[in-house]
Structures are given as C-alpha cells and as structure tokens.
C-alpha cells in the first residue's frame, strides 16, 4: 500500500543530497528477560527493513507492507518519518522529496520492540543520508534513540545485536554488549492480543520492598552469566521480583503459559512489556520440549497445529491463538546498506 503527501521545508537546514538510497535492516528485540528491567535486551533474528530514497523535490511517498499495514499511517505522522526528520534536524539537515518503503515482520504491540526497531531504522538511515564528514557513530544513534524511546533496553540490542547491558548516567545512555552462548535458543509465543507499554507500566507500584530489589539484583547478575557462560542456570536466573507479577492481570493467558513452562523447568518470561512469552532454551533438545509444551497449553483437545515451517499457529480451541517462532540470537545488530545512486 502506498501513500503520497506534500513536500516540506525547513529554513536554515542543509538539504540532504538527492539520488540516495539507504536500506536499514533491524532485528526484533526482547527486553527485561525477567529480572533485567529496563536494562537488559536481546536481539532476535526477526527483521524489519526500511528503505529511504531521496529526491530533490516532491513530497513523501510511503509504501508499507507486512505487520501494521492495515492500521499504520502513511504520512508525516508515521514514527519512522517523524524520527527521520528529527534525526536529520539534530545533524543540521532536512529532506525534500522522499520515498520510504517499510517491510514490517515483527508484530506490533506484543513486546518485541517494534517501535524501537522503527526508531533505530530511522535514526541510522538519517545518519547515512548526510554528508560523510557529518555522519555520527552508533553511540550517537544510541543516545538519540534512547531519548526518543525513553530507555535503551530495546534500542541497544537493535543497534548492536546480541545481549545488551544498558544504563543511564544523568542524561547520557550507555550500553555494553555481551556475546550469548551458542547453545541458547530463543522461542517466542506470540498471542493474538496486544498490550500497550503505557498500560503495562501503569500497573507497576511506585516502590518495592528492599528484599525484592536485592533478590532481583542477584538474579539479573546471574542472568548475564547464564546467557553467556552457563545456560543450565537460565531457570533460576530469569526469576523476576520487580514487574511480571504486577502485570499478570493484564495478560492472563501469557502469565498462565509462563507459569506452566517454568513449572516444567523452562526459563520463560514476559518479553518486554508483553504479552509475548519468551522462553530461553539451553540447546535444541530443550527447545523441542518448549515447543511441545506450548502446543499442549494451546490445545484444549486434539487440535492439530497449522502454519508455515518455523511458525505454528496454535490454540484453535481456546479464546487466545498463539504463533510460535523458534529463533536465533542476532549477533550483528542493525545493518545499513548504502546503494549507489
């Protein structure tokens, strides 16, 4: 689907050169990972792609396919367009005619970092469109994306890949990247209902007991070790004391699935603000067990799973339907391709 809007003008800013074409591929992300609230994020091999083409004149042409194609705007109000313009202005530039193509694969409103993916794609595209002498590094992109999103837990792994450990120091955002052990297999169970981040955050208490904070700190530290060195510890390492229990009333099917998977010995958590469930399996054998366990949960009777290879639509007999994706950890982060004009 394509939409066209009128051209725009920004006095005092340099126009980006026409005839450029930049593509940015950004991985989906899962934040928190249990106890790593607003600080830990994992990049997943599920990709959205944004392509930007510049022209010397004309308005905005927007071609959007995939997730959100029936509901998202195709004009200046779209997150990618707003963020692209803001990033260019931060660099002292503006754009004239623009063709934007977005191929969305990550589901929206499910806790897999779709807004962070759009933000990262737009900021990195803007950085690639300005003159080479003015192009910033990825630390600049992390700062701006974190300011826009409000926290770095999703944007950091989207930019850098793998496991991102992020923090804020005053107004500055930082991250360190750790390599995930190769035997870790992420599995996501995506329900057919959405949950806004705003609603999920509104359910959290303004304070928690000191003991819960101390326990959570210990599990978060253990989680970094489990993900990078010893996946056999993933079940205790993913126990959370800060947020998941408070949010469970807003995503009861997801909370029930998490409880059942954990009771069976699998490291299952809410992905981001939810309602997607993320399971971190220690090897292919456990990944098989997790997928079978989700199928048992989703089917009330003897329904047969249907779907494409690697993706199963489940739960025909229940009110909630689930898609299950067996993924890998993305270790590259966002990829920017600059095409010759």
C-alpha positions in Angstrom: 0.0 0.0 0.0 1.3 3.4 -0.9 0.5 6.9 0.2 1.8 10.3 -1.0 1.9 13.6 1.0 3.0 17.1 0.1 6.7 18.4 0.3 8.0 20.1 3.3 10.5 22.9 4.0 13.0 23.6 6.9 14.6 27.0 6.8 18.2 27.2 8.0 18.9 23.4 7.5 21.0 21.9 4.7 19.1 19.6 2.4 20.2 16.0 2.1 21.6 15.2 -1.4 19.0 13.8 -3.8 19.5 10.4 -5.6 20.5 8.5 -2.4 19.1 5.1 -1.4 19.7 3.6 2.0 18.3 0.4 3.4 18.3 -0.4 7.2 17.5 -3.9 8.5 16.8 -4.0 12.2 16.3 -7.1 14.4 13.4 -7.5 16.8 14.3 -7.4 20.5 13.2 -8.8 23.8 13.8 -6.5 26.8 13.9 -7.2 30.5 14.4 -11.0 30.1 12.9 -11.4 33.5 14.9 -9.6 36.2 16.8 -7.1 33.8 14.1 -4.5 34.0 14.8 -1.5 31.6 18.4 -2.7 31.4 18.8 -6.0 29.6 17.8 -6.7 26.0 18.3 -9.5 23.5 18.4 -9.1 19.7 16.4 -11.7 17.8 16.7 -12.9 14.2 13.4 -11.4 13.1 13.9 -8.4 10.9 12.1 -5.2 9.8 13.5 -3.3 6.8 13.2 0.3 6.0 14.5 1.8 2.6 14.8 5.5 2.1 15.2 7.2 -1.3 15.8 10.9 -1.6 14.8 13.3 -4.3 15.5 17.0 -4.9 11.8 17.8 -5.0 8.4 16.3 -4.4 6.6 15.1 -1.3 6.6 11.9 0.7 5.7 8.6 -0.9 5.2 5.8 1.6 5.0 2.1 0.7 4.2 -0.1 3.8 3.8 -3.9 3.8 3.5 -6.6 6.5 2.6 -6.1 10.1 0.5 -3.0 10.7 -0.1 -2.4 7.0 -3.9 -2.1 7.6 -3.6 0.3 10.6 -0.4 2.4 10.5 -0.4 5.9 8.9 1.5 6.6 5.6 2.2 10.2 6.1 4.3 12.6 8.2 2.8 11.3 11.4 4.4 7.8 11.0 7.0 7.1 13.6 9.7 6.5 11.0 9.1 9.7 9.2 8.9 11.8 12.4 12.1 10.2 13.7 13.9 10.6 10.4 13.1 14.3 10.3 14.1 14.7 14.0 17.4 12.9 13.5 18.2 14.9 10.3 17.5 18.2 12.2 19.8 17.1 15.0 22.5 16.8 12.4 21.6 20.1 10.8 19.8 18.7 7.8 16.4 18.4 6.3 15.0 16.4 3.5 12.9 17.3 0.4 11.3 14.6 -1.7 11.3 11.2 -0.1 10.3 7.7 -1.0 10.0 5.4 2.0 9.5 1.6 1.9 8.8 -0.3 5.1 8.6 -4.1 5.3 7.4 -5.0 8.8 7.8 -8.5 10.1 7.8 -8.0 13.9 4.3 -7.9 15.3 3.2 -4.6 16.9 2.1 -4.2 20.5 3.4 -7.6 21.5 6.6 -6.8 23.4 9.1 -7.5 20.6 10.5 -3.9 20.2 8.6 -2.8 17.1 8.7 0.9 18.0 12.4 0.6 18.9 13.0 -1.1 15.5 11.3 1.8 13.7 13.2 4.4 15.7 16.6 2.7 15.1 15.9 2.3 11.4 15.0 6.0 11.0 18.0 7.3 13.0 20.5 5.1 11.2 19.0 6.0 7.8 19.3 9.7 8.7 22.9 9.3 9.7 23.7 7.6 6.4 22.0 10.3 4.3 24.1 13.3 5.5 27.5 14.2 4.1 30.2 11.7 5.1 32.0 14.3 7.2 28.9 14.8 9.3 28.0 11.2 9.8 27.9 10.2 13.5 28.8 6.9 15.1 26.4 4.3 16.7 27.0 5.8 20.1 25.2 8.9 18.9 22.4 6.8 17.5 22.1 5.0 20.9 21.8 8.3 22.6 19.1 9.8 20.3 17.1 6.5 20.1 17.1 6.2 23.9 15.9 9.8 24.3 13.1 9.1 21.9 12.1 5.7 23.4 12.7 6.8 27.0 15.1 4.0 27.8 17.8 1.9 26.0 16.7 -1.7 26.7 15.3 -2.3 23.3 17.2 0.2 21.1 20.6 -1.0 22.3 20.3 -4.6 21.1 18.6 -3.4 18.0 21.6 -1.3 17.2 24.4 -3.6 18.4 22.9 -7.1 18.4 23.4 -9.9 20.9 22.8 -9.2 24.6 22.9 -5.5 25.5 23.5 -4.4 29.1 22.4 -0.7 29.2 22.3 2.0 31.8 21.7 5.8 32.2 24.2 8.2 33.7 22.5 11.6 34.1 21.2 12.4 30.6 23.6 10.0 28.9 22.8 6.5 27.8 25.4 3.7 27.6 25.5 0.0 26.7 27.9 -2.9 26.8 27.4 -5.9 24.5 28.0 -9.5 25.7 28.0 -12.5 23.4 25.4 -15.1 24.1 26.4 -18.7 24.4 25.7 -20.5 21.1 23.5 -23.2 22.7 20.9 -20.6 23.8 17.7 -20.9 21.7 15.1 -18.2 22.0 11.5 -19.2 21.4 8.7 -16.7 21.3 5.0 -17.5 21.8 3.0 -14.5 20.3 -0.6 -14.3 21.3 -3.3 -12.7 19.2 -3.9 -9.8 21.6 -2.0 -6.6 22.2 -0.8 -4.8 25.3 0.4 -1.2 25.3 3.6 -0.4 27.1 1.8 2.5 28.8 -0.8 0.2 30.3 1.9 -2.3 31.4 3.9 0.4 33.1 0.9 1.9 34.8 0.3 -1.4 36.7 3.7 -1.2 38.5 3.9 0.0 42.1 5.8 3.2 42.9 8.1 1.3 45.3 9.0 -2.2 46.2 10.5 -3.8 49.3 14.2 -3.7 49.8 14.4 -7.5 49.9 12.7 -7.8 46.5 15.2 -5.3 45.0 18.1 -7.2 46.4 16.8 -10.5 45.2 16.2 -9.1 41.7 19.8 -7.7 41.5 21.2 -11.1 42.3 19.1 -12.8 39.6 20.0 -10.1 37.0 23.6 -10.6 37.7 23.2 -14.4 37.4 21.3 -14.0 34.2 24.3 -12.4 32.4 26.4 -15.4 33.5 23.7 -17.9 32.4 23.3 -16.3 29.0 27.0 -16.0 28.2 28.6 -18.9 30.1 26.3 -21.4 31.7 22.8 -21.8 30.2 22.0 -24.5 32.7 21.3 -21.7 35.1 18.7 -19.9 33.0 15.7 -21.0 35.0 16.7 -19.5 38.3 18.4 -16.6 36.5 15.2 -15.5 34.9 13.2 -15.2 38.1 11.8 -11.7 38.4 10.8 -9.8 41.5 10.1 -6.3 40.0 7.4 -6.3 37.4 5.9 -9.5 35.9 3.6 -10.4 38.8 2.1 -6.9 38.8 1.4 -7.0 35.1 -0.1 -10.5 35.0 -3.7 -9.3 35.4 -3.4 -7.5 32.0 -2.1 -10.6 30.2 -3.6 -13.6 31.9 -3.1 -16.2 29.1 0.6 -15.2 28.9 1.0 -15.4 32.7 -0.6 -18.8 32.7 1.7 -20.1 29.9 4.8 -18.7 31.7 3.8 -20.4 34.9 3.3 -23.7 33.2 6.6 -23.6 31.3 8.5 -22.6 34.5 6.8 -25.4 36.4 8.2 -27.8 33.8 11.7 -26.4 34.2 11.9 -24.0 31.3 13.1 -20.4 31.5 10.1 -18.5 30.4 9.5 -14.8 30.9 7.4 -11.9 29.6 9.0 -10.4 26.5 9.4 -6.7 27.2 6.0 -5.2 28.4 4.3 -8.3 27.0 2.1 -10.1 26.1 4.6 -12.3 24.1 6.2 -15.1 26.1 9.9 -15.6 25.6 11.5 -19.0 26.5 15.3 -19.3 26.6 16.1 -22.9 25.9 19.5 -24.4 26.7 20.1 -26.4 23.5 18.0 -27.9 20.7 16.5 -30.7 22.8 15.0 -28.3 25.3 13.8 -26.1 22.5 11.9 -29.1 21.2 10.4 -29.6 24.7 9.4 -26.0 24.9 7.6 -26.0 21.6 5.8 -29.2 22.6 4.8 -27.7 25.9 3.3 -24.6 24.2 1.3 -26.8 21.9 -0.1 -28.7 24.9 -1.0 -25.5 26.6 -2.6 -24.0 23.4 -4.7 -27.0 22.5 -7.6 -27.8 24.7 -8.2 -31.1 22.9 -6.5 -32.9 20.0 -6.3 -30.0 17.5 -3.5 -30.1 15.0 -1.1 -27.2 14.8 -1.1 -25.4 11.4 1.3 -22.8 9.9 4.4 -22.3 7.9 7.7 -24.1 8.6 9.2 -22.5 11.7 5.9 -20.8 12.6 3.0 -22.5 14.1 -0.5 -21.0 14.7 -1.9 -22.6 17.8 -4.9 -22.6 20.0 -7.9 -23.0 17.7 -9.9 -24.4 20.7 -9.1 -21.5 23.0 -10.0 -17.8 23.0 -6.3 -17.0 22.5 -4.4 -18.1 19.5 -0.6 -18.3 19.5 2.1 -18.1 16.9 5.3 -19.8 18.0 8.7 -18.9 16.4 11.9 -20.7 17.1 14.5 -18.1 16.5 18.2 -17.5 16.9 20.1 -14.6 18.6 21.0 -11.9 16.2 24.7 -11.1 16.7 25.1 -8.3 14.1 22.6 -5.7 15.1 21.1 -3.2 12.6 22.6 -3.4 9.2 22.9 -0.3 7.0 23.3 -0.7 3.2 24.0 2.4 1.1 23.1 1.8 -2.5 24.8 3.7 -5.3 22.6 6.4 -6.9 
